[in-house]
Amino acid sequence: MKNIYKTFGVLFVGFILVFSSCEEEEVVYNPVSGQTIASFEDSNINLGVPTEGSSIDINVTASTESDVERTISVEVDASSTATADQYSISNSGIAAGEFAGVVTVEGNFEALPEEGTVVLVLNLTDVSNSNDLTFGTETVTISLFRQCDMAPTPGVWTINMEDSYGDGWQTTTANGGPGITVTLSDGTVFEVGLCTPYEDNNYDCTNEGSSGSTTITIPEGIESAEWNFPGDNWGEISFSIVAPNGNIVASGATGATEAGPIEIDFCAQ
């Protein structure tokens, strides 16, 4: 019986030793002297740029703090399609005792293409005064594009109209048809065109056969204006639409304009 107790005691002590040896030593990360991991908070960003320009702050984080301000350094990747005149870059650095700062990208509306998107790719290259620096998300892609107000500018809009044959507009039939219609968000509808001598026009047309101009006034508070061209039966019609600021925002060439919605360049209004 003594031998049984003795054997059990040895096994129990051995179990304790084995159990103790399996416990993992807890690792405590030091946010002051530990390795610094620097990272962009986002990897993909869309930046719509209105006429007055706009900017975005891109957060950069560091896993450690420092008792001095740290400079964030970035470089433009060769894969970028944006040109240097389409953006500017600045940064505020990471203040002493803080874990994050920002890189600011500002878009230049005038230099951006009228349609489509350009891409600015930034690489995070350094955060000064950081211990054993390494990177997490080290690349961010910013897509820049013109962002225009789709609400029409209130004021007087001018429609210049021509007919190459000189006998007014025949849009949907050989003898006539409707004119360009403009439908406002409040339900107001304008209709414009050159009068034809071949049939009575059912709208207030402009009474010149070869060319003429008319205006419509869009009031304050209108959220949208839909422009529609009915067609060109004989391939003789051309027109241009001028916003209150004097810019041509849409046009149709002689015999080359399909029936349907007229696309207005609201960025130019």
C-alpha positions as CSV (number, residue, x, y, z in Angstrom):
1,M,0.0,0.0,0.0
2,K,2.9,2.4,0.8
3,N,4.3,1.8,-2.7
4,I,1.0,2.8,-4.3
5,Y,0.8,6.1,-2.4
6,K,4.4,6.8,-3.2
7,T,3.9,6.1,-6.9
8,F,0.8,8.4,-7.0
9,G,2.7,11.2,-5.4
10,V,5.4,11.0,-7.9
11,L,2.9,11.1,-10.8
12,F,1.1,14.1,-9.3
13,V,4.3,16.1,-8.9
14,G,5.2,15.3,-12.5
15,F,1.8,16.5,-13.7
16,I,2.3,19.8,-11.9
17,L,5.7,20.2,-13.5
18,V,4.4,19.4,-17.0
19,F,1.4,21.7,-16.6
20,S,3.6,24.5,-15.4
21,S,6.0,24.1,-18.3
22,C,3.1,24.4,-20.8
23,E,2.1,27.9,-19.6
24,E,3.1,30.6,-22.1
25,E,5.0,33.7,-21.0
26,E,2.8,36.8,-21.5
27,V,4.2,39.3,-24.0
28,V,3.5,42.9,-23.2
29,Y,3.8,45.4,-26.1
30,N,5.5,48.7,-25.2
31,P,3.9,51.6,-27.0
32,V,7.0,53.8,-26.4
33,S,10.0,51.7,-27.1
34,G,8.4,48.9,-29.1
35,Q,8.5,48.5,-32.9
36,T,6.6,51.2,-34.8
37,I,4.1,50.0,-37.4
38,A,3.0,53.0,-39.6
39,S,-0.1,52.6,-41.8
40,F,-2.6,54.5,-43.9
41,E,-6.0,54.1,-42.3
42,D,-7.6,53.6,-45.8
43,S,-6.3,52.0,-49.0
44,N,-8.9,53.5,-51.5
45,I,-10.5,56.9,-51.5
46,N,-12.8,58.8,-53.9
47,L,-12.4,62.5,-54.1
48,G,-15.0,64.4,-56.0
49,V,-13.8,68.0,-56.7
50,P,-16.4,70.8,-57.2
51,T,-15.5,74.1,-59.0
52,E,-14.2,75.6,-55.8
53,G,-11.9,72.7,-55.2
54,S,-11.9,70.3,-52.3
55,S,-9.5,68.3,-50.1
56,I,-9.4,65.2,-48.0
57,D,-7.4,64.3,-44.9
58,I,-5.9,60.8,-45.1
59,N,-5.2,59.4,-41.6
60,V,-1.8,57.9,-40.9
61,T,-1.3,55.9,-37.7
62,A,1.8,54.9,-35.8
63,S,1.7,52.1,-33.2
64,T,4.1,54.0,-30.9
65,E,4.3,57.5,-29.5
66,S,7.2,59.9,-29.4
67,D,8.2,62.9,-27.2
68,V,8.9,64.9,-30.4
69,E,6.8,65.7,-33.5
70,R,7.2,63.2,-36.3
71,T,7.2,64.0,-40.0
72,I,5.1,61.8,-42.3
73,S,6.8,61.3,-45.7
74,V,5.0,60.1,-48.8
75,E,5.9,59.7,-52.5
76,V,3.8,59.5,-55.6
77,D,3.8,56.1,-57.1
78,A,4.7,55.7,-60.8
79,S,1.4,54.0,-61.5
80,S,-0.5,57.3,-60.9
81,T,-2.4,58.7,-63.8
82,A,-3.0,62.1,-62.2
83,T,-0.6,64.9,-63.3
84,A,1.1,67.3,-60.8
85,D,-1.2,70.2,-61.7
86,Q,-4.3,68.2,-60.7
87,Y,-3.6,67.9,-57.0
88,S,-1.4,69.2,-54.1
89,I,-0.2,67.3,-51.1
90,S,0.6,68.5,-47.5
91,N,0.7,66.9,-44.1
92,S,0.5,68.0,-40.5
93,G,2.8,65.3,-39.1
94,I,2.2,63.4,-35.9
95,A,2.3,65.6,-32.8
96,A,4.5,64.7,-29.8
97,G,2.7,62.2,-27.6
98,E,0.2,61.3,-30.4
99,F,-0.3,58.2,-32.4
100,A,-1.9,59.7,-35.6
101,G,-1.5,62.5,-38.1
102,V,-2.9,63.3,-41.6
103,V,-1.7,63.7,-45.2
104,T,-4.0,66.2,-47.0
105,V,-4.7,65.9,-50.7
106,E,-6.4,68.8,-52.5
107,G,-7.9,68.5,-56.0
108,N,-7.8,71.2,-58.7
109,F,-11.1,71.3,-60.6
110,E,-9.8,73.3,-63.5
111,A,-7.0,70.8,-64.2
112,L,-9.1,67.7,-63.9
113,P,-10.5,66.1,-67.1
114,E,-14.1,67.1,-68.0
115,E,-15.1,63.5,-68.0
116,G,-13.6,60.4,-66.2
117,T,-11.3,59.8,-63.3
118,V,-7.6,60.1,-62.7
119,V,-5.8,58.2,-60.0
120,L,-3.2,59.4,-57.5
121,V,-1.3,56.6,-55.8
122,L,0.7,57.5,-52.7
123,N,3.3,55.4,-50.9
124,L,4.0,55.9,-47.2
125,T,7.8,56.0,-47.0
126,D,8.8,57.3,-43.6
127,V,7.6,58.5,-40.2
128,S,10.6,60.2,-38.6
129,N,11.8,59.5,-35.0
130,S,10.1,56.1,-34.9
131,N,11.6,52.9,-33.5
132,D,12.4,50.1,-35.8
133,L,9.9,51.4,-38.4
134,T,7.9,49.0,-40.5
135,F,4.7,49.5,-42.5
136,G,1.1,48.1,-42.5
137,T,-1.0,49.6,-45.2
138,E,1.7,51.6,-47.0
139,T,-0.2,52.5,-50.2
140,V,-3.4,54.5,-50.7
141,T,-5.2,55.1,-54.0
142,I,-7.1,58.4,-54.5
143,S,-9.5,58.7,-57.4
144,L,-10.1,62.3,-58.4
145,F,-12.9,63.5,-60.6
146,R,-15.0,66.6,-61.3
147,Q,-18.1,66.8,-59.1
148,C,-20.6,69.2,-60.5
149,D,-23.9,70.5,-59.2
150,M,-26.7,69.0,-61.2
151,A,-29.1,71.8,-60.3
152,P,-29.3,74.3,-63.1
153,T,-27.9,77.8,-62.4
154,P,-30.9,80.2,-62.0
155,G,-31.1,82.9,-64.5
156,V,-31.5,83.4,-68.3
157,W,-30.5,80.6,-70.5
158,T,-30.1,81.2,-74.3
159,I,-30.8,78.7,-77.0
160,N,-29.3,79.5,-80.4
161,M,-31.0,77.6,-83.3
162,E,-30.2,77.1,-87.0
163,D,-31.7,75.3,-90.0
164,S,-29.3,74.8,-93.0
165,Y,-32.1,74.9,-95.6
166,G,-33.7,78.0,-94.1
167,D,-37.3,76.7,-93.8
168,G,-37.5,76.3,-90.0
169,W,-37.4,73.1,-88.0
170,Q,-39.0,69.8,-89.2
171,T,-38.2,67.6,-86.3
172,T,-40.5,64.5,-86.3
173,T,-42.4,64.9,-89.6
174,A,-41.6,66.2,-93.0
175,N,-43.6,69.3,-92.3
176,G,-42.9,70.1,-88.7
177,G,-43.0,68.7,-85.2
178,P,-42.2,69.7,-81.7
179,G,-39.2,71.7,-80.5
180,I,-36.6,71.2,-77.8
181,T,-38.4,70.8,-74.5
182,V,-37.0,71.7,-71.1
183,T,-38.8,70.2,-68.1
184,L,-38.0,71.7,-64.7
185,S,-38.3,69.9,-61.3
186,D,-41.3,72.1,-60.4
187,G,-43.2,70.8,-63.4
188,T,-42.7,73.8,-65.6
189,V,-42.1,72.9,-69.3
190,F,-40.5,75.2,-72.0
191,E,-40.6,74.4,-75.7
192,V,-38.4,76.2,-78.2
193,G,-37.6,75.9,-81.9
194,L,-37.6,77.6,-85.3
195,C,-41.1,78.1,-86.8
196,T,-41.9,76.1,-90.0
197,P,-44.2,77.5,-92.7
198,Y,-45.5,74.0,-93.6
199,E,-47.8,73.5,-90.6
200,D,-49.1,75.3,-87.5
201,N,-46.7,75.1,-84.6
202,N,-48.2,74.0,-81.3
203,Y,-45.7,76.0,-79.3
204,D,-44.3,79.5,-79.1
205,C,-41.6,79.0,-81.8
206,T,-39.0,81.6,-83.0
207,N,-40.2,83.1,-86.3
208,E,-37.1,83.0,-88.4
209,G,-36.4,80.2,-91.0
210,S,-32.6,80.0,-91.0
211,S,-31.5,81.0,-87.6
212,G,-32.7,82.6,-84.4
213,S,-32.3,82.7,-80.6
214,T,-34.6,82.6,-77.7
215,T,-34.3,82.5,-73.9
216,I,-35.8,80.7,-71.0
217,T,-35.6,81.9,-67.4
218,I,-34.9,79.2,-64.7
219,P,-35.9,80.5,-61.2
220,E,-34.1,80.0,-57.9
221,G,-34.7,76.7,-56.1
222,I,-35.0,74.4,-59.2
223,E,-33.3,71.1,-58.5
224,S,-33.1,69.7,-62.0
225,A,-33.8,70.6,-65.7
226,E,-34.3,67.9,-68.3
227,W,-33.5,68.9,-71.9
228,N,-34.8,66.8,-74.8
229,F,-34.3,67.1,-78.6
230,P,-37.2,65.6,-80.6
231,G,-35.2,64.7,-83.7
232,D,-34.1,66.1,-87.1
233,N,-36.3,64.8,-90.0
234,W,-34.2,66.3,-92.8
235,G,-30.8,66.5,-91.2
236,E,-30.8,70.3,-91.3
237,I,-31.0,71.3,-87.6
238,S,-28.2,72.6,-85.3
239,F,-28.3,74.4,-81.9
240,S,-26.3,75.5,-78.9
241,I,-27.4,76.1,-75.3
242,V,-25.7,78.9,-73.3
243,A,-25.8,79.1,-69.5
244,P,-26.3,82.4,-67.6
245,N,-22.5,82.7,-67.3
246,G,-22.1,82.8,-71.1
247,N,-20.6,79.3,-71.5
248,I,-21.9,76.9,-74.1
249,V,-23.0,73.8,-72.1
250,A,-24.5,71.7,-74.9
251,S,-24.7,71.8,-78.7
252,G,-26.0,69.8,-81.6
253,A,-24.3,69.7,-85.0
254,T,-26.2,70.0,-88.3
255,G,-27.7,66.6,-89.2
256,A,-25.7,64.8,-86.5
257,T,-27.9,65.0,-83.3
258,E,-29.9,61.9,-82.3
259,A,-33.3,62.3,-80.8
260,G,-33.4,62.0,-77.0
261,P,-32.0,63.7,-73.9
262,I,-29.6,66.5,-74.4
263,E,-26.5,66.1,-72.1
264,I,-25.8,69.4,-70.3
265,D,-22.3,70.1,-69.1
266,F,-23.3,71.3,-65.6
267,C,-19.6,71.7,-64.7
268,A,-19.5,74.6,-67.2
269,Q,-22.6,76.4,-66.1
